[in-house]
Every structure is written in structure tokens, then in C-alpha cells.
Amino acid sequence: MNPLSAGLTLRTMTLDDLPQVYRIELDSFTLPWPFNSYVFELTESNVSRCFVAATTDANAHKKILGMIVLYLIEDEAHVATFAVHKDYRHEGIGWRLLHHSLMEAIKFCATHAFLEVRATNQSAIDLYDKFGFITVNVRKKYYADNGEDALLMNLDGLTLEKLNLIETQFNHTNSNQPTGGNYDA
């Protein structure tokens, strides 16, 4: 079943979400954040904004489908970590979660966003391209596990108008997919 038709919710991450968030982390990254880093981001950091994409299964149990952590510093939003559950990739969940997070960042006066992505992660790069991120630098041998390069990608001119246009284009391109969902900050 497509989770979007079952009621996708985009909302602030809670401590209760962390077991599922951390499972996504472990399944998605060869250099995962420590579990306690998520606890810190939720309970102590004054610059972190943490969001999840969630739904419920057939037994009404909460299921976390994706997560993102942004750092908001002055007018910048730094995408610190971002992943979708391996069983739900390429269904528009990552797009919706990134869009929601950037909309929230604008509320905190962000006008720019940036991130690092593995140079070989083409599906993530393609997603960021859809939002208008551009590669501005290559960080050579950035990843300690295999020495892979990271692309530093920036999105300048982050505005509601830009994100609304991107949303319109996404909905037009994906008009055969349900857009349902509840978008809570």
C-alpha cells in the first residue's frame, strides 16, 4: 500500500520516534550518527529542527518513513542528515519531507540552504536538483569510510514563492500519485 494514500504526516520528531529513526539511520548510512546525537538534537540543541514523515500501519501502529535534521544558523539551513526508510524510497516521501523542512526553515528566516552529499548518491543529487540546489564545491575524500568525495550543494534565494513553484511542478509531474497527507510542524 502506498503510504501517501494511508495518510502521511510530516511533523516534528519526538523522542518516542527515535528507535525507528535510528533504524532508518543504520540502514541508510555507512557512517551513522550515534543514537545519542539524535537525543541531543531533540533535547539540547537550540539550532536543530528535526522532522519525520510518519503514517500508521494496518494495526494503527506508528511507522516512521523518513527523517531529516536541519541546523538553522542565522539565515542558513544546513541539511545535517536526511533519509527515507529503504522500503519507501522513490515514492515522493523524501521530496515531501525536504519541502516541508525548507518551508519550516523559511519561517525561521532562512534564505539559503546547503548540504553535503556523496558524489555517487545520484538519486539524492537528482532530488536536490529538483529544488534548485547547485554544486558549488567538491570536498575531496570527505567520507572516512571509503574516502569518497562529497558534493557541497547550495540553494540560494530560498523563498516561499520558489518552494510553491517547485511544489506545483512536483504535483504536475506526479499527478497520478495521491498527494494526501497532513503537514504539521
Secondary structure, DSSP 8 states (H G I E B T S, - for coil): --TTTTT-EEEE--GGGHHHHHHHHHHH-SS---HHHHHHHHHT-SSEEEEEEEEE-TTS-EEEEEEEEEEEETTEEEEEEEEE-GGGTTSSHHHHHHHHHHHHHHHTT--EEEEEEETT-HHHHHHHHHTT-EEEEEETT--TTT---EEEEEEES--HHHHHHHHHHHHHHTTTS----EE--
